[in-house]
Amino acid sequence: MGTKTVRIEDDVYELIRSKKREDETFSEAIERLVGGGSLLDLYGAGNEEDVENMREAIDETKEETRGQVDELRDRAQTE
C-alpha cells in the first residue's frame, strides 16, 4: 500500500488531531472518522418481520429497564 501527501488547512489538521486516539495513526483516524457506514445504509436491509421483531425487543427492553429503575428508586427511598 502506498502513501500520498495531502495539504489540509491548519484548523482541519487540529480537528483531526483532537479526534485521533492515542493508539492510532492519522491515517487510521481519518479512516475511522470518514469511513464506515451510515444508518441510511441499513435502509431496506430487513423485511417487515425483522423490523417488527426489533421493535418488540426494544419495547421489552424499555419495560425491563423501567421496572429496574422503579425498583432502585423504591429501594433508595426506604434506605
Secondary structure, 3 states (H helix, E strand, C coil): CCCCCCCCCHHHHHHHHHHCCCCCCHHHHHHHHHCCCCHHHHCCCCCHHHHHHHHHHHHHHHHHHHHHHHHHHHHHHHC
